[in-house]
Amino acid sequence: MSKNCPSCNSKNIAKIFWGLPADMGSLEEELNRKEIVLGGCNVTSYDPKWECTDYHHRWR
């Protein structure tokens, strides 16, 4: 992934998965590798898309 955190410039970022997963088993490997993080079940059109896995800063 070529993105950096706009707050700390870290390259350790993950895509935020919004909504209720039907099967957590299918996401477990990506969660363990910190490729995705869970965002929650309440989804809006203004939710952030990325999270810095070092400092938990979220942005669009």
N, CA, C, O and CB atoms as a CASP TS submission, in Angstrom:
PFRMAT TS
TARGET T0000
AUTHOR 0000-0000-0000
METHOD Language model
MODEL 1
PARENT N/A
ATOM      1  N   MET     1       0.842  -1.168   0.000  1.00  0.00           N
ATOM      2  CA  MET     1       0.000   0.000   0.000  1.00  0.00           C
ATOM      3  C   MET     1       0.893   1.239   0.000  1.00  0.00           C
ATOM      4  O   MET     1       1.861   1.301   0.758  1.00  0.00           O
ATOM      5  CB  MET     1      -0.961  -0.006   1.216  1.00  0.00           C
ATOM      6  N   SER     2       0.588   2.198  -0.817  1.00  0.00           N
ATOM      7  CA  SER     2       1.458   3.351  -0.975  1.00  0.00           C
ATOM      8  C   SER     2       1.036   4.553  -0.140  1.00  0.00           C
ATOM      9  O   SER     2       1.696   5.590  -0.187  1.00  0.00           O
ATOM     10  CB  SER     2       1.509   3.740  -2.410  1.00  0.00           C
ATOM     11  N   LYS     3      -0.036   4.440   0.614  1.00  0.00           N
ATOM     12  CA  LYS     3      -0.514   5.570   1.409  1.00  0.00           C
ATOM     13  C   LYS     3       0.278   5.703   2.707  1.00  0.00           C
ATOM     14  O   LYS     3       0.801   4.725   3.242  1.00  0.00           O
ATOM     15  CB  LYS     3      -2.007   5.411   1.717  1.00  0.00           C
ATOM     16  N   ASN     4       0.349   6.930   3.193  1.00  0.00           N
ATOM     17  CA  ASN     4       0.955   7.216   4.494  1.00  0.00           C
ATOM     18  C   ASN     4      -0.074   7.930   5.348  1.00  0.00           C
ATOM     19  O   ASN     4      -0.974   8.585   4.823  1.00  0.00           O
ATOM     20  CB  ASN     4       2.255   8.073   4.348  1.00  0.00           C
ATOM     21  N   CYS     5       0.052   7.810   6.658  1.00  0.00           N
ATOM     22  CA  CYS     5      -0.828   8.512   7.575  1.00  0.00           C
ATOM     23  C   CYS     5      -0.577  10.018   7.450  1.00  0.00           C
ATOM     24  O   CYS     5       0.572  10.453   7.525  1.00  0.00           O
ATOM     25  CB  CYS     5      -0.608   8.027   9.038  1.00  0.00           C
ATOM     26  N   PRO     6      -1.631  10.823   7.259  1.00  0.00           N
ATOM     27  CA  PRO     6      -1.429  12.266   7.135  1.00  0.00           C
ATOM     28  C   PRO     6      -1.049  12.925   8.466  1.00  0.00           C
ATOM     29  O   PRO     6      -0.598  14.071   8.477  1.00  0.00           O
ATOM     30  CB  PRO     6      -2.686  12.915   6.588  1.00  0.00           C
ATOM     31  N   SER     7      -1.221  12.227   9.567  1.00  0.00           N
ATOM     32  CA  SER     7      -0.901  12.780  10.873  1.00  0.00           C
ATOM     33  C   SER     7       0.551  12.513  11.285  1.00  0.00           C
ATOM     34  O   SER     7       1.234  13.412  11.776  1.00  0.00           O
ATOM     35  CB  SER     7      -1.840  12.212  11.909  1.00  0.00           C
ATOM     36  N   CYS     8       1.021  11.271  11.083  1.00  0.00           N
ATOM     37  CA  CYS     8       2.366  10.909  11.564  1.00  0.00           C
ATOM     38  C   CYS     8       3.276  10.380  10.455  1.00  0.00           C
ATOM     39  O   CYS     8       4.441  10.075  10.709  1.00  0.00           O
ATOM     40  CB  CYS     8       2.256   9.866  12.660  1.00  0.00           C
ATOM     41  N   ASN     9       2.760  10.267   9.231  1.00  0.00           N
ATOM     42  CA  ASN     9       3.495   9.785   8.061  1.00  0.00           C
ATOM     43  C   ASN     9       3.856   8.297   8.131  1.00  0.00           C
ATOM     44  O   ASN     9       4.697   7.833   7.360  1.00  0.00           O
ATOM     45  CB  ASN     9       4.750  10.592   7.894  1.00  0.00           C
ATOM     46  N   SER    10       3.238   7.553   9.037  1.00  0.00           N
ATOM     47  CA  SER    10       3.479   6.116   9.146  1.00  0.00           C
ATOM     48  C   SER    10       2.965   5.405   7.904  1.00  0.00           C
ATOM     49  O   SER    10       1.975   5.821   7.303  1.00  0.00           O
ATOM     50  CB  SER    10       2.810   5.543  10.409  1.00  0.00           C
ATOM     51  N   LYS    11       3.638   4.340   7.529  1.00  0.00           N
ATOM     52  CA  LYS    11       3.186   3.502   6.417  1.00  0.00           C
ATOM     53  C   LYS    11       2.315   2.345   6.917  1.00  0.00           C
ATOM     54  O   LYS    11       1.808   1.557   6.119  1.00  0.00           O
ATOM     55  CB  LYS    11       4.394   2.955   5.637  1.00  0.00           C
ATOM     56  N   ASN    12       2.143   2.246   8.229  1.00  0.00           N
ATOM     57  CA  ASN    12       1.343   1.173   8.832  1.00  0.00           C
ATOM     58  C   ASN    12      -0.114   1.605   8.886  1.00  0.00           C
ATOM     59  O   ASN    12      -0.595   2.108   9.902  1.00  0.00           O
ATOM     60  CB  ASN    12       1.862   0.817  10.258  1.00  0.00           C
ATOM     61  N   ILE    13      -0.806   1.397   7.771  1.00  0.00           N
ATOM     62  CA  ILE    13      -2.201   1.783   7.695  1.00  0.00           C
ATOM     63  C   ILE    13      -3.046   0.592   7.267  1.00  0.00           C
ATOM     64  O   ILE    13      -2.558  -0.353   6.647  1.00  0.00           O
ATOM     65  CB  ILE    13      -2.389   2.958   6.725  1.00  0.00           C
ATOM     66  N   ALA    14      -4.322   0.665   7.616  1.00  0.00           N
ATOM     67  CA  ALA    14      -5.255  -0.413   7.288  1.00  0.00           C
ATOM     68  C   ALA    14      -6.540   0.181   6.753  1.00  0.00           C
ATOM     69  O   ALA    14      -6.928   1.287   7.130  1.00  0.00           O
ATOM     70  CB  ALA    14      -5.539  -1.301   8.522  1.00  0.00           C
ATOM     71  N   LYS    15      -7.186  -0.542   5.891  1.00  0.00           N
ATOM     72  CA  LYS    15      -8.498  -0.147   5.402  1.00  0.00           C
ATOM     73  C   LYS    15      -9.524  -0.458   6.498  1.00  0.00           C
ATOM     74  O   LYS    15      -9.438  -1.497   7.153  1.00  0.00           O
ATOM     75  CB  LYS    15      -8.853  -0.885   4.057  1.00  0.00           C
ATOM     76  N   ILE    16     -10.486   0.438   6.695  1.00  0.00           N
ATOM     77  CA  ILE    16     -11.511   0.240   7.716  1.00  0.00           C
ATOM     78  C   ILE    16     -12.678  -0.531   7.111  1.00  0.00           C
ATOM     79  O   ILE    16     -13.238  -0.134   6.089  1.00  0.00           O
ATOM     80  CB  ILE    16     -11.990   1.600   8.297  1.00  0.00           C
ATOM     81  N   PHE    17     -13.035  -1.635   7.754  1.00  0.00           N
ATOM     82  CA  PHE    17     -14.161  -2.460   7.325  1.00  0.00           C
ATOM     83  C   PHE    17     -15.385  -2.016   8.125  1.00  0.00           C
ATOM     84  O   PHE    17     -15.437  -2.211   9.339  1.00  0.00           O
ATOM     85  CB  PHE    17     -13.866  -3.999   7.529  1.00  0.00           C
ATOM     86  N   TRP    18     -16.362  -1.424   7.453  1.00  0.00           N
ATOM     87  CA  TRP    18     -17.589  -0.960   8.099  1.00  0.00           C
ATOM     88  C   TRP    18     -18.700  -1.971   7.890  1.00  0.00           C
ATOM     89  O   TRP    18     -18.759  -2.628   6.850  1.00  0.00           O
ATOM     90  CB  TRP    18     -18.009   0.418   7.555  1.00  0.00           C
ATOM     91  N   GLY    19     -19.583  -2.100   8.873  1.00  0.00           N
ATOM     92  CA  GLY    19     -20.725  -2.993   8.783  1.00  0.00           C
ATOM     93  C   GLY    19     -20.519  -4.240   9.633  1.00  0.00           C
ATOM     94  O   GLY    19     -19.464  -4.434  10.237  1.00  0.00           O
ATOM     95  N   LEU    20     -21.524  -5.058   9.665  1.00  0.00           N
ATOM     96  CA  LEU    20     -21.491  -6.295  10.444  1.00  0.00           C
ATOM     97  C   LEU    20     -21.025  -7.436   9.549  1.00  0.00           C
ATOM     98  O   LEU    20     -21.732  -7.814   8.615  1.00  0.00           O
ATOM     99  CB  LEU    20     -22.887  -6.610  11.055  1.00  0.00           C
ATOM    100  N   PRO    21     -19.832  -7.995   9.823  1.00  0.00           N
ATOM    101  CA  PRO    21     -19.348  -9.097   8.983  1.00  0.00           C
ATOM    102  C   PRO    21     -20.213 -10.340   9.164  1.00  0.00           C
ATOM    103  O   PRO    21     -20.574 -10.696  10.286  1.00  0.00           O
ATOM    104  CB  PRO    21     -17.880  -9.423   9.312  1.00  0.00           C
ATOM    105  N   ALA    22     -20.535 -10.985   8.074  1.00  0.00           N
ATOM    106  CA  ALA    22     -21.322 -12.208   8.130  1.00  0.00           C
ATOM    107  C   ALA    22     -20.493 -13.369   8.670  1.00  0.00           C
ATOM    108  O   ALA    22     -21.018 -14.267   9.328  1.00  0.00           O
ATOM    109  CB  ALA    22     -21.870 -12.549   6.746  1.00  0.00           C
ATOM    110  N   ASP    23     -19.188 -13.340   8.384  1.00  0.00           N
ATOM    111  CA  ASP    23     -18.316 -14.431   8.794  1.00  0.00           C
ATOM    112  C   ASP    23     -16.972 -13.853   9.236  1.00  0.00           C
ATOM    113  O   ASP    23     -16.155 -13.473   8.397  1.00  0.00           O
ATOM    114  CB  ASP    23     -18.128 -15.458   7.640  1.00  0.00           C
ATOM    115  N   MET    24     -16.740 -13.787  10.540  1.00  0.00           N
ATOM    116  CA  MET    24     -15.489 -13.241  11.065  1.00  0.00           C
ATOM    117  C   MET    24     -14.296 -14.116  10.683  1.00  0.00           C
ATOM    118  O   MET    24     -13.178 -13.614  10.566  1.00  0.00           O
ATOM    119  CB  MET    24     -15.569 -13.102  12.587  1.00  0.00           C
ATOM    120  N   GLY    25     -14.516 -15.397  10.490  1.00  0.00           N
ATOM    121  CA  GLY    25     -13.426 -16.299  10.127  1.00  0.00           C
ATOM    122  C   GLY    25     -12.741 -15.894   8.835  1.00  0.00           C
ATOM    123  O   GLY    25     -11.527 -16.046   8.697  1.00  0.00           O
ATOM    124  N   SER    26     -13.510 -15.381   7.894  1.00  0.00           N
ATOM    125  CA  SER    26     -12.931 -14.981   6.613  1.00  0.00           C
ATOM    126  C   SER    26     -12.092 -13.711   6.743  1.00  0.00           C
ATOM    127  O   SER    26     -11.253 -13.447   5.882  1.00  0.00           O
ATOM    128  CB  SER    26     -14.033 -14.769   5.582  1.00  0.00           C
ATOM    129  N   LEU    27     -12.296 -12.922   7.793  1.00  0.00           N
ATOM    130  CA  LEU    27     -11.549 -11.681   7.993  1.00  0.00           C
ATOM    131  C   LEU    27     -10.392 -11.827   8.973  1.00  0.00           C
ATOM    132  O   LEU    27      -9.558 -10.929   9.089  1.00  0.00           O
ATOM    133  CB  LEU    27     -12.476 -10.605   8.477  1.00  0.00           C
ATOM    134  N   GLU    28     -10.339 -12.941   9.670  1.00  0.00           N
ATOM    135  CA  GLU    28      -9.375 -13.115  10.761  1.00  0.00           C
ATOM    136  C   GLU    28      -7.922 -12.917  10.322  1.00  0.00           C
ATOM    137  O   GLU    28      -7.159 -12.254  11.025  1.00  0.00           O
ATOM    138  CB  GLU    28      -9.533 -14.490  11.359  1.00  0.00           C
ATOM    139  N   GLU    29      -7.529 -13.468   9.197  1.00  0.00           N
ATOM    140  CA  GLU    29      -6.140 -13.333   8.733  1.00  0.00           C
ATOM    141  C   GLU    29      -5.797 -11.877   8.418  1.00  0.00           C
ATOM    142  O   GLU    29      -4.726 -11.396   8.788  1.00  0.00           O
ATOM    143  CB  GLU    29      -5.905 -14.206   7.489  1.00  0.00           C
ATOM    144  N   GLU    30      -6.707 -11.172   7.734  1.00  0.00           N
ATOM    145  CA  GLU    30      -6.473  -9.767   7.414  1.00  0.00           C
ATOM    146  C   GLU    30      -6.412  -8.910   8.678  1.00  0.00           C
ATOM    147  O   GLU    30      -5.622  -7.970   8.756  1.00  0.00           O
ATOM    148  CB  GLU    30      -7.567  -9.248   6.481  1.00  0.00           C
ATOM    149  N   LEU    31      -7.241  -9.233   9.658  1.00  0.00           N
ATOM    150  CA  LEU    31      -7.206  -8.514  10.931  1.00  0.00           C
ATOM    151  C   LEU    31      -5.884  -8.753  11.656  1.00  0.00           C
ATOM    152  O   LEU    31      -5.297  -7.814  12.195  1.00  0.00           O
ATOM    153  CB  LEU    31      -8.381  -8.943  11.821  1.00  0.00           C
ATOM    154  N   ASN    32      -5.418  -9.980  11.674  1.00  0.00           N
ATOM    155  CA  ASN    32      -4.153 -10.314  12.337  1.00  0.00           C
ATOM    156  C   ASN    32      -2.956  -9.646  11.663  1.00  0.00           C
ATOM    157  O   ASN    32      -1.996  -9.268  12.335  1.00  0.00           O
ATOM    158  CB  ASN    32      -3.954 -11.825  12.353  1.00  0.00           C
ATOM    159  N   ARG    33      -3.009  -9.499  10.345  1.00  0.00           N
ATOM    160  CA  ARG    33      -1.918  -8.840   9.612  1.00  0.00           C
ATOM    161  C   ARG    33      -2.057  -7.316   9.630  1.00  0.00           C
ATOM    162  O   ARG    33      -1.208  -6.601   9.097  1.00  0.00           O
ATOM    163  CB  ARG    33      -1.880  -9.337   8.163  1.00  0.00           C
ATOM    164  N   LYS    34      -3.139  -6.827  10.248  1.00  0.00           N
ATOM    165  CA  LYS    34      -3.450  -5.390  10.332  1.00  0.00           C
ATOM    166  C   LYS    34      -3.617  -4.758   8.956  1.00  0.00           C
ATOM    167  O   LYS    34      -3.233  -3.609   8.734  1.00  0.00           O
ATOM    168  CB  LYS    34      -2.354  -4.658  11.099  1.00  0.00           C
ATOM    169  N   GLU    35      -4.196  -5.527   8.037  1.00  0.00           N
ATOM    170  CA  GLU    35      -4.525  -4.999   6.714  1.00  0.00           C
ATOM    171  C   GLU    35      -5.882  -4.312   6.748  1.00  0.00           C
ATOM    172  O   GLU    35      -6.143  -3.394   5.969  1.00  0.00           O
ATOM    173  CB  GLU    35      -4.519  -6.124   5.658  1.00  0.00           C
ATOM    174  N   ILE    36      -6.748  -4.764   7.661  1.00  0.00           N
ATOM    175  CA  ILE    36      -8.047  -4.130   7.875  1.00  0.00           C
ATOM    176  C   ILE    36      -8.270  -3.978   9.372  1.00  0.00           C
ATOM    177  O   ILE    36      -7.675  -4.694  10.178  1.00  0.00           O
ATOM    178  CB  ILE    36      -9.198  -4.955   7.220  1.00  0.00           C
ATOM    179  N   VAL    37      -9.134  -3.039   9.730  1.00  0.00           N
ATOM    180  CA  VAL    37      -9.608  -2.874  11.105  1.00  0.00           C
ATOM    181  C   VAL    37     -11.121  -2.758  11.051  1.00  0.00           C
ATOM    182  O   VAL    37     -11.677  -2.356  10.029  1.00  0.00           O
ATOM    183  CB  VAL    37      -8.962  -1.616  11.803  1.00  0.00           C
ATOM    184  N   LEU    38     -11.784  -3.103  12.130  1.00  0.00           N
ATOM    185  CA  LEU    38     -13.247  -3.022  12.164  1.00  0.00           C
ATOM    186  C   LEU    38     -13.665  -1.611  12.542  1.00  0.00           C
ATOM    187  O   LEU    38     -13.145  -1.027  13.492  1.00  0.00           O
ATOM    188  CB  LEU    38     -13.841  -4.053  13.162  1.00  0.00           C
ATOM    189  N   GLY    39     -14.611  -1.075  11.784  1.00  0.00           N
ATOM    190  CA  GLY    39     -15.061   0.294  12.007  1.00  0.00           C
ATOM    191  C   GLY    39     -16.332   0.387  12.820  1.00  0.00           C
ATOM    192  O   GLY    39     -16.562   1.401  13.478  1.00  0.00           O
ATOM    193  N   GLY    40     -17.153  -0.625  12.795  1.00  0.00           N
ATOM    194  CA  GLY    40     -18.421  -0.599  13.512  1.00  0.00           C
ATOM    195  C   GLY    40     -19.582  -0.895  12.585  1.00  0.00           C
ATOM    196  O   GLY    40     -19.408  -1.064  11.378  1.00  0.00           O
ATOM    197  N   CYS    41     -20.764  -0.955  13.165  1.00  0.00           N
ATOM    198  CA  CYS    41     -21.959  -1.341  12.413  1.00  0.00           C
ATOM    199  C   CYS    41     -22.750  -0.157  11.870  1.00  0.00           C
ATOM    200  O   CYS    41     -23.505  -0.308  10.910  1.00  0.00           O
ATOM    201  CB  CYS    41     -22.852  -2.168  13.283  1.00  0.00           C
ATOM    202  N   ASN    42     -22.585   1.026  12.476  1.00  0.00           N
ATOM    203  CA  ASN    42     -23.313   2.203  12.004  1.00  0.00           C
ATOM    204  C   ASN    42     -22.528   2.844  10.862  1.00  0.00           C
ATOM    205  O   ASN    42     -21.474   3.445  11.071  1.00  0.00           O
ATOM    206  CB  ASN    42     -23.545   3.225  13.163  1.00  0.00           C
ATOM    207  N   VAL    43     -23.060   2.704   9.662  1.00  0.00           N
ATOM    208  CA  VAL    43     -22.362   3.156   8.466  1.00  0.00           C
ATOM    209  C   VAL    43     -23.033   4.408   7.923  1.00  0.00           C
ATOM    210  O   VAL    43     -24.253   4.450   7.764  1.00  0.00           O
ATOM    211  CB  VAL    43     -22.332   2.046   7.395  1.00  0.00           C
ATOM    212  N   THR    44     -22.224   5.435   7.637  1.00  0.00           N
ATOM    213  CA  THR    44     -22.723   6.659   7.011  1.00  0.00           C
ATOM    214  C   THR    44     -21.902   6.931   5.766  1.00  0.00           C
ATOM    215  O   THR    44     -20.940   6.215   5.487  1.00  0.00           O
ATOM    216  CB  THR    44     -22.661   7.868   7.993  1.00  0.00           C
ATOM    217  N   SER    45     -22.265   7.940   5.028  1.00  0.00           N
ATOM    218  CA  SER    45     -21.497   8.287   3.830  1.00  0.00           C
ATOM    219  C   SER    45     -20.276   9.143   4.163  1.00  0.00           C
ATOM    220  O   SER    45     -19.517   9.508   3.266  1.00  0.00           O
ATOM    221  CB  SER    45     -22.387   9.023   2.832  1.00  0.00           C
ATOM    222  N   TYR    46     -20.080   9.467   5.444  1.00  0.00           N
ATOM    223  CA  TYR    46     -18.957  10.319   5.863  1.00  0.00           C
ATOM    224  C   TYR    46     -17.907   9.563   6.673  1.00  0.00           C
ATOM    225  O   TYR    46     -17.028  10.188   7.267  1.00  0.00           O
ATOM    226  CB  TYR    46     -19.473  11.486   6.678  1.00  0.00           C
ATOM    227  N   ASP    47     -17.979   8.257   6.708  1.00  0.00           N
ATOM    228  CA  ASP    47     -17.051   7.468   7.512  1.00  0.00           C
ATOM    229  C   ASP    47     -15.645   7.489   6.919  1.00  0.00           C
ATOM    230  O   ASP    47     -15.490   7.522   5.698  1.00  0.00           O
ATOM    231  CB  ASP    47     -17.546   6.029   7.632  1.00  0.00           C
ATOM    232  N   PRO    48     -14.613   7.469   7.777  1.00  0.00           N
ATOM    233  CA  PRO    48     -13.245   7.393   7.271  1.00  0.00           C
ATOM    234  C   PRO    48     -12.989   6.056   6.595  1.00  0.00           C
ATOM    235  O   PRO    48     -13.683   5.074   6.857  1.00  0.00           O
ATOM    236  CB  PRO    48     -12.242   7.609   8.405  1.00  0.00           C
ATOM    237  N   LYS    49     -11.990   6.024   5.726  1.00  0.00           N
ATOM    238  CA  LYS    49     -11.675   4.799   4.975  1.00  0.00           C
ATOM    239  C   LYS    49     -10.381   4.138   5.438  1.00  0.00           C
ATOM    240  O   LYS    49     -10.170   2.951   5.188  1.00  0.00           O
ATOM    241  CB  LYS    49     -11.575   5.112   3.498  1.00  0.00           C
ATOM    242  N   TRP    50      -9.509   4.898   6.114  1.00  0.00           N
ATOM    243  CA  TRP    50      -8.189   4.404   6.493  1.00  0.00           C
ATOM    244  C   TRP    50      -7.919   4.685   7.960  1.00  0.00           C
ATOM    245  O   TRP    50      -8.422   5.657   8.522  1.00  0.00           O
ATOM    246  CB  TRP    50      -7.100   5.040   5.621  1.00  0.00           C
ATOM    247  N   GLU    51      -7.113   3.816   8.577  1.00  0.00           N
ATOM    248  CA  GLU    51      -6.688   4.021   9.961  1.00  0.00           C
ATOM    249  C   GLU    51      -5.192   3.743  10.082  1.00  0.00           C
ATOM    250  O   GLU    51      -4.693   2.751   9.551  1.00  0.00           O
ATOM    251  CB  GLU    51      -7.494   3.111  10.931  1.00  0.00           C
ATOM    252  N   CYS    52      -4.478   4.631  10.788  1.00  0.00           N
ATOM    253  CA  CYS    52      -3.076   4.397  11.114  1.00  0.00           C
ATOM    254  C   CYS    52      -3.051   3.355  12.231  1.00  0.00           C
ATOM    255  O   CYS    52      -3.635   3.575  13.292  1.00  0.00           O
ATOM    256  CB  CYS    52      -2.338   5.735  11.542  1.00  0.00           C
ATOM    257  N   THR    53      -2.390   2.241  12.007  1.00  0.00           N
ATOM    258  CA  THR    53      -2.381   1.187  13.025  1.00  0.00           C
ATOM    259  C   THR    53      -1.369   1.468  14.127  1.00  0.00           C
ATOM    260  O   THR    53      -1.313   0.732  15.113  1.00  0.00           O
ATOM    261  CB  THR    53      -2.081  -0.159  12.384  1.00  0.00           C
ATOM    262  N   ASP    54      -0.566   2.523  13.976  1.00  0.00           N
ATOM    263  CA  ASP    54       0.354   2.918  15.043  1.00  0.00           C
ATOM    264  C   ASP    54      -0.344   3.803  16.071  1.00  0.00           C
ATOM    265  O   ASP    54      -0.218   3.588  17.276  1.00  0.00           O
ATOM    266  CB  ASP    54       1.569   3.648  14.458  1.00  0.00           C
ATOM    267  N   TYR    55      -1.094   4.820  15.574  1.00  0.00           N
ATOM    268  CA  TYR    55      -1.688   5.820  16.479  1.00  0.00           C
ATOM    269  C   TYR    55      -3.206   5.922  16.373  1.00  0.00           C
ATOM    270  O   TYR    55      -3.811   6.768  17.031  1.00  0.00           O
ATOM    271  CB  TYR    55      -1.090   7.170  16.201  1.00  0.00           C
ATOM    272  N   HIS    56      -3.830   5.074  15.556  1.00  0.00           N
ATOM    273  CA  HIS    56      -5.290   4.974  15.416  1.00  0.00           C
ATOM    274  C   HIS    56      -5.941   6.241  14.862  1.00  0.00           C
ATOM    275  O   HIS    56      -7.128   6.476  15.089  1.00  0.00           O
ATOM    276  CB  HIS    56      -5.902   4.652  16.752  1.00  0.00           C
ATOM    277  N   HIS    57      -5.179   7.050  14.143  1.00  0.00           N
ATOM    278  CA  HIS    57      -5.741   8.205  13.445  1.00  0.00           C
ATOM    279  C   HIS    57      -6.535   7.692  12.258  1.00  0.00           C
ATOM    280  O   HIS    57      -6.072   6.815  11.529  1.00  0.00           O
ATOM    281  CB  HIS    57      -4.624   9.204  12.987  1.00  0.00           C
ATOM    282  N   ARG    58      -7.736   8.238  12.061  1.00  0.00           N
ATOM    283  CA  ARG    58      -8.588   7.820  10.932  1.00  0.00           C
ATOM    284  C   ARG    58      -8.826   8.986   9.988  1.00  0.00           C
ATOM    285  O   ARG    58      -8.942  10.134  10.417  1.00  0.00           O
ATOM    286  CB  ARG    58      -9.939   7.264  11.436  1.00  0.00           C
ATOM    287  N   TRP    59      -8.898   8.675   8.683  1.00  0.00           N
ATOM    288  CA  TRP    59      -9.153   9.712   7.690  1.00  0.00           C
ATOM    289  C   TRP    59      -9.806   9.099   6.472  1.00  0.00           C
ATOM    290  O   TRP    59      -9.877   7.880   6.314  1.00  0.00           O
ATOM    291  CB  TRP    59      -7.854  10.436   7.300  1.00  0.00           C
ATOM    292  N   ARG    60     -10.291  10.008   5.598  1.00  0.00           N
ATOM    293  CA  ARG    60     -10.950   9.597   4.341  1.00  0.00           C
ATOM    294  C   ARG    60      -9.936   9.472   3.307  1.00  0.00           C
ATOM    295  O   ARG    60     -10.256   9.137   2.166  1.00  0.00           O
ATOM    296  CB  ARG    60     -12.028  10.571   3.895  1.00  0.00           C
TER
END
